[in-house]
Amino acid sequence: MNELLTTIQMSEADRLTIASGVPGAVLMEKAGQAVAAGALAVGRGRPVLVVCGPGNNGGDGFVAARHLQAAGRDVRVAMLGDRARLTGDAAAMAARWDGDIAPLSPDLLEGTGVVVDALFGAGLSKPVEGPAAEMIAAINGSGVPAVAVDVPSGVDGTTGAVRGIAVEAYRTVTFFRLKPGHLLMPGRTLCGDLRLAQIGIGEGVLADIGPQNVANGPALWGVVLPRPQPDGHKYDRGHTLVVSGGAWATGAARLAARSALRVGSGLVTVASPTSALSSNAAHLTAIMLVQAEGVDGLAAALSDVRRNAVVIGPAAGVGAETRDKVLLTLAAKRAVVLDADALTSFSGHAATLFDAIRADSGRPVVMTPHEGEFARLFTDIDGDEAISKAERARAAARASGAVVVLKGPDTVIAAPDGRVAINGDAPVWLATAGSGDVLSGMTAGLLAQGMPGFEAAAAAVWLHGAAAHRFGPGLIAEDLPEQLPGVLAALAGG
């Protein structure tokens, strides 16, 4: 159940279900009942204000009002617009409400213990203005907890964008499948406690819809997560090569290297310029060290074909030498993770990089840009504000031929074939120096063990967040690899 449906796809799921013989009124009844159940525990028996909009979301609100009243709550209903203009199932559900319907007014919040937000649904296509905007502002400023129907009103269910103003919900009850906007920022921060309800839409509609967006988690990649075998040895688990920066720029490579080792790579070697050998040697134990001066030195390190996955970019330096090292590594036909300076070095030379990636589509290449690095590399895509973060990452993966991990609190993993996974559970303390280097190393460590590119990237992102959750506040990047044994043990059932 990790598929994510855009608002268009969700509408199609409704249509297909109704066409199969399930009345729309039945779906609306179950949706409103689920909302009422989600609101009952909020406000401790105090009065409920249900604010309804002019569409089907408003219809869900009328159903919720009826069920909350039947459960013994004191319920008031307010509506945006004229009740007489309601149509279809929404009109039918409004007719079944036997109480008053007040015009929308912030004054109604006085004495209210919980608000049911049924103003606008996930498919909102224009900014919220006028009385609706005033009501949302009043809800947000009142301190009264809001239970949102499907998405907080004002949030675009496909992109997570806020259209003008949006409800800051205490809880959101959505139906059948989550939407991308529940996980993408800023929608993710506005949903509060997110609950998914099944309302009678059959699983079979997914085959017709063909969703390509999923929520990242073990259901996506767990079956191909590498697991050591009783008769295996370290060479079965791959050998990761991490390219170090020079002189004082060595910590990033060591973070990546330790992460690759912790995630299961059988061997890890740091390829170090001469100027950094002593610094790296002083810190490395189980991780091996090889001298690799310049492009020729890296070529020598890559001559050992057992080194089957490479991380290049963390503190590598920006410029022509790093570009040459990246192109050399790609030509060596290894699994490659490109991060940080390896990406910035191709600013203005993106076509050269993409051509090199596409020259051999048989080996996985993963790029892990943050927003700034993405903007420098994908200049045409980054300027399009009309598309979501998920669509930007998907377009970048198709353009480059690489798996693209567009980092952030809502990290998106996109494959060249169009698949997208959205990570919706990264803790805030991951925003610390070096955490991206750890992610690069984890990704390469999984690739070294033979995991496919998209799945390896998605698993690394999830494990990265799980490790941060396990440690908690006060996290620094060095803590992340040390949490991986516990996370991996939990995944394996202890």
ZAMARGU-4260 file (C-alpha; in steps of 0.2 Angstrom, whole numbers, plus 5000, padded with zeros to 4 digits):
<rodrens>
0) 5000/5000/5000 | 5014/5012/4997 | 5008/5019/4980 | 5005/5037/4980 | 4991/5044/4969
5) 4991/5061/4961 | 4974/5070/4962 | 4970/5065/4944 | 4974/5047/4948 | 4963/5048/4963
10) 4949/5054/4953 | 4951/5040/4941 | 4951/5028/4955 | 4934/5035/4961 | 4928/5034/4943
15) 4933/5016/4940 | 4925/5011/4957 | 4909/5019/4953 | 4909/5012/4935 | 4911/4995/4943
20) 4894/4997/4952 | 4899/5005/4969 | 4888/5021/4971 | 4898/5037/4974 | 4887/5040/4989
25) 4893/5024/4997 | 4911/5030/4995 | 4907/5047/5002 | 4898/5040/5017 | 4913/5029/5022
30) 4924/5044/5019 | 4914/5055/5031 | 4913/5041/5043 | 4932/5039/5044 | 4934/5058/5046
35) 4921/5057/5061 | 4931/5043/5069 | 4947/5053/5067 | 4939/5068/5075 | 4930/5059/5090
40) 4946/5058/5100 | 4950/5076/5097 | 4944/5090/5108 | 4938/5079/5123 | 4920/5080/5120
45) 4919/5099/5117 | 4909/5106/5102 | 4914/5103/5084 | 4913/5115/5070 | 4913/5107/5053
50) 4917/5119/5039 | 4911/5113/5022 | 4916/5119/5005 | 4906/5119/4989 | 4912/5102/4982
55) 4914/5084/4987 | 4925/5088/5001 | 4911/5097/5008 | 4900/5082/5006 | 4912/5072/5016
60) 4911/5086/5029 | 4892/5084/5030 | 4893/5065/5033 | 4906/5068/5046 | 4895/5081/5055
65) 4880/5068/5055 | 4891/5054/5062 | 4899/5065/5075 | 4882/5071/5081 | 4876/5053/5082
70) 4891/5050/5093 | 4885/5063/5105 | 4895/5078/5100 | 4888/5095/5099 | 4890/5099/5081
75) 4889/5115/5071 | 4890/5116/5052 | 4896/5131/5042 | 4897/5132/5023 | 4907/5142/5010
80) 4894/5148/4997 | 4876/5143/4994 | 4870/5126/4999 | 4858/5127/4984 | 4873/5126/4972
85) 4878/5109/4978 | 4876/5095/4966 | 4877/5076/4966 | 4882/5066/4981 | 4887/5082/4990
90) 4870/5089/4988 | 4862/5072/4994 | 4873/5072/5010 | 4869/5090/5014 | 4851/5086/5013
95) 4853/5072/5026 | 4860/5084/5038 | 4846/5090/5049 | 4854/5104/5058 | 4857/5122/5054
100) 4870/5128/5041 | 4878/5144/5045 | 4888/5156/5033 | 4907/5154/5035 | 4913/5166/5049
105) 4928/5166/5060 | 4916/5170/5075 | 4910/5152/5075 | 4927/5147/5082 | 4922/5154/5099
110) 4919/5140/5111 | 4924/5126/5098 | 4934/5112/5103 | 4939/5104/5086 | 4937/5110/5068
115) 4933/5098/5054 | 4941/5106/5039 | 4931/5100/5024 | 4933/5116/5013 | 4944/5111/4999
120) 4951/5094/4993 | 4967/5088/4986 | 4963/5095/4968 | 4963/5113/4972 | 4969/5122/4957
125) 4969/5141/4962 | 4974/5151/4977 | 4963/5152/4992 | 4956/5170/4993 | 4942/5180/5001
130) 4931/5172/5015 | 4939/5155/5014 | 4956/5163/5016 | 4950/5173/5031 | 4942/5157/5039
135) 4958/5147/5037 | 4969/5161/5045 | 4956/5162/5059 | 4957/5143/5062 | 4976/5143/5062
140) 4977/5158/5074 | 4963/5150/5086 | 4973/5136/5093 | 4958/5125/5090 | 4964/5108/5083
145) 4959/5105/5065 | 4955/5088/5057 | 4957/5089/5038 | 4947/5079/5026 | 4959/5072/5013
150) 4972/5086/5014 | 4973/5102/5024 | 4963/5115/5014 | 4975/5125/5003 | 4987/5111/5000
155) 4989/5104/4983 | 4988/5085/4984 | 5000/5082/4970 | 5014/5094/4973 | 5012/5098/4992
160) 5012/5117/4987 | 5002/5129/4997 | 4990/5139/4986 | 4989/5155/4995 | 4986/5149/5013
165) 4983/5132/5020 | 4976/5125/5036 | 4989/5119/5049 | 4980/5103/5053 | 4982/5093/5069
170) 4976/5077/5060 | 4973/5073/5042 | 4962/5058/5036 | 4964/5053/5018 | 4957/5039/5008
175) 4963/5023/4998 | 4981/5029/4996 | 4992/5044/5001 | 4995/5058/4989 | 5012/5065/4985
180) 5007/5081/4993 | 5006/5072/5010 | 5024/5069/5009 | 5031/5083/4999 | 5035/5100/5008
185) 5027/5110/5014 | 5012/5099/5013 | 5020/5086/5024 | 5022/5099/5039 | 5004/5104/5038
190) 4996/5087/5038 | 4999/5083/5056 | 4995/5065/5061 | 4991/5057/5044 | 4978/5043/5044
195) 4974/5032/5029 | 4956/5025/5028 | 4949/5012/5016 | 4932/5017/5009 | 4928/5003/4997
200) 4939/5007/4982 | 4946/4990/4976 | 4965/4987/4974 | 4961/4982/4956 | 4960/5000/4950
205) 4979/5002/4952 | 4983/4991/4938 | 4972/5003/4926 | 4980/5018/4934 | 4998/5013/4934
210) 5005/5024/4948 | 5024/5028/4947 | 5025/5037/4963 | 5028/5027/4979 | 5031/5031/4997
215) 5049/5025/5001 | 5050/5011/5013 | 5055/4993/5015 | 5040/4987/5005 | 5049/4995/4990
220) 5066/4987/4992 | 5066/4975/5006 | 5066/4960/4995 | 5082/4964/4987 | 5091/4971/5002
225) 5108/4962/5003 | 5109/4949/5017 | 5125/4939/5021 | 5124/4921/5018 | 5131/4907/5029
230) 5143/4901/5016 | 5148/4919/5010 | 5164/4929/5013 | 5169/4947/5012 | 5173/4946/4993
235) 5155/4941/4990 | 5149/4958/4997 | 5158/4969/4986 | 5172/4982/4987 | 5169/5000/4988
240) 5181/5013/4983 | 5180/5031/4990 | 5189/5045/4982 | 5197/5057/4995 | 5200/5075/4994
245) 5218/5082/4997 | 5227/5089/5011 | 5214/5095/5024 | 5199/5089/5014 | 5198/5071/5020
250) 5184/5069/5033 | 5170/5068/5020 | 5178/5053/5011 | 5181/5044/5028 | 5162/5047/5033
255) 5157/5039/5016 | 5169/5025/5018 | 5164/5020/5036 | 5146/5021/5030 | 5149/5009/5016
260) 5157/4997/5028 | 5143/4998/5041 | 5130/4995/5028 | 5138/4979/5022 | 5151/4982/5009
265) 5164/4967/5012 | 5179/4979/5009 | 5181/4997/5008 | 5196/5007/5001 | 5200/5026/5002
270) 5209/5032/4987 | 5220/5046/4993 | 5231/5059/4986 | 5248/5060/4993 | 5245/5075/5003
275) 5231/5067/5012 | 5239/5050/5015 | 5245/5053/5033 | 5229/5061/5038 | 5218/5047/5032
280) 5230/5034/5038 | 5229/5041/5056 | 5210/5038/5056 | 5207/5022/5046 | 5208/5004/5053
285) 5197/4991/5045 | 5196/5003/5030 | 5210/5001/5018 | 5220/5015/5010 | 5229/5017/4993
290) 5239/5031/4986 | 5230/5039/4971 | 5238/5054/4965 | 5228/5064/4952 | 5219/5056/4937
295) 5233/5043/4934 | 5233/5037/4952 | 5214/5035/4952 | 5216/5025/4936 | 5228/5013/4945
300) 5216/5011/4959 | 5202/5007/4947 | 5213/4994/4939 | 5208/4982/4952 | 5192/4975/4945
305) 5186/4969/4962 | 5183/4987/4967 | 5165/4987/4960 | 5157/5003/4967 | 5164/5020/4968
310) 5160/5036/4978 | 5167/5052/4971 | 5163/5070/4975 | 5163/5073/4994 | 5176/5086/4997
315) 5185/5081/4980 | 5187/5099/4975 | 5178/5108/4961 | 5186/5109/4944 | 5193/5101/4929
320) 5203/5087/4938 | 5187/5081/4947 | 5178/5081/4930 | 5192/5070/4923 | 5191/5059/4938
325) 5172/5057/4936 | 5173/5053/4917 | 5187/5040/4921 | 5177/5032/4934 | 5161/5031/4923
330) 5172/5024/4909 | 5178/5010/4920 | 5160/5003/4921 | 5158/5002/4940 | 5143/5007/4950
335) 5145/5025/4954 | 5139/5037/4967 | 5141/5056/4962 | 5139/5069/4975 | 5144/5086/4980
340) 5160/5092/4970 | 5158/5079/4957 | 5141/5087/4952 | 5146/5105/4954 | 5162/5102/4944
345) 5150/5099/4929 | 5141/5115/4930 | 5141/5121/4912 | 5146/5104/4907 | 5131/5094/4910
350) 5129/5087/4893 | 5147/5079/4894 | 5142/5071/4911 | 5125/5064/4904 | 5133/5057/4889
355) 5146/5048/4899 | 5133/5041/4910 | 5122/5035/4895 | 5138/5027/4887 | 5135/5012/4897
360) 5117/5010/4904 | 5122/4993/4911 | 5130/4999/4927 | 5120/5010/4940 | 5125/5028/4942
365) 5117/5037/4957 | 5118/5056/4959 | 5114/5064/4976 | 5112/5083/4974 | 5104/5095/4986
370) 5094/5109/4979 | 5109/5120/4975 | 5119/5107/4966 | 5103/5102/4957 | 5101/5120/4951
375) 5118/5121/4945 | 5117/5104/4935 | 5099/5104/4929 | 5097/5122/4924 | 5082/5120/4912
380) 5072/5109/4924 | 5076/5119/4940 | 5068/5135/4933 | 5051/5127/4931 | 5040/5131/4946
385) 5025/5123/4939 | 5030/5106/4943 | 5033/5097/4959 | 5049/5091/4967 | 5045/5074/4962
390) 5042/5079/4944 | 5059/5089/4944 | 5068/5073/4950 | 5059/5062/4937 | 5064/5074/4923
395) 5082/5075/4929 | 5084/5056/4930 | 5077/5055/4912 | 5088/5068/4906 | 5104/5061/4914
400) 5102/5043/4913 | 5106/5042/4932 | 5096/5038/4947 | 5093/5055/4955 | 5092/5058/4974
405) 5086/5075/4976 | 5089/5078/4995 | 5080/5088/5008 | 5067/5085/5021 | 5056/5077/5008
410) 5070/5068/4998 | 5064/5061/4981 | 5072/5046/4973 | 5069/5045/4954 | 5074/5032/4941
415) 5077/5035/4922 | 5062/5024/4919 | 5050/5036/4927 | 5049/5027/4944 | 5049/5039/4959
420) 5050/5036/4978 | 5046/5050/4990 | 5054/5049/5008 | 5042/5056/5020 | 5050/5053/5037
425) 5067/5061/5038 | 5070/5069/5056 | 5075/5087/5057 | 5092/5083/5065 | 5098/5075/5049
430) 5102/5093/5044 | 5120/5092/5050 | 5137/5094/5042 | 5143/5077/5034 | 5126/5068/5034
435) 5126/5069/5015 | 5143/5061/5014 | 5136/5047/5025 | 5121/5044/5013 | 5133/5043/4998
440) 5143/5030/5007 | 5128/5020/5011 | 5122/5020/4994 | 5138/5014/4987 | 5140/5001/5000
445) 5123/4994/4994 | 5128/4995/4976 | 5144/4986/4979 | 5133/4971/4986 | 5124/4970/4970
450) 5108/4980/4974 | 5100/4988/4959 | 5102/5007/4958 | 5085/5014/4961 | 5082/5002/4976
455) 5099/5005/4983 | 5097/5023/4983 | 5079/5022/4990 | 5085/5010/5004 | 5100/5021/5008
460) 5089/5036/5010 | 5077/5026/5022 | 5091/5018/5032 | 5099/5036/5034 | 5083/5043/5041
465) 5080/5027/5052 | 5098/5029/5059 | 5095/5047/5063 | 5078/5043/5072 | 5087/5029/5082
470) 5100/5041/5088 | 5089/5056/5091 | 5093/5074/5095 | 5111/5079/5096 | 5115/5069/5081
475) 5131/5072/5071 | 5136/5064/5055 | 5149/5052/5064 | 5134/5045/5074 | 5124/5039/5059
480) 5135/5023/5053 | 5135/5017/5071 | 5116/5016/5072 | 5115/5005/5056 | 5118/4988/5065
485) 5103/4991/5075 | 5092/4997/5061 | 5098/4983/5050 | 5094/4970/5064 | 5077/4977/5066
490) 5073/4975/5048 | 5079/4957/5049 | 5068/4954/5064 | 5081/4955/5077
</rodrens>
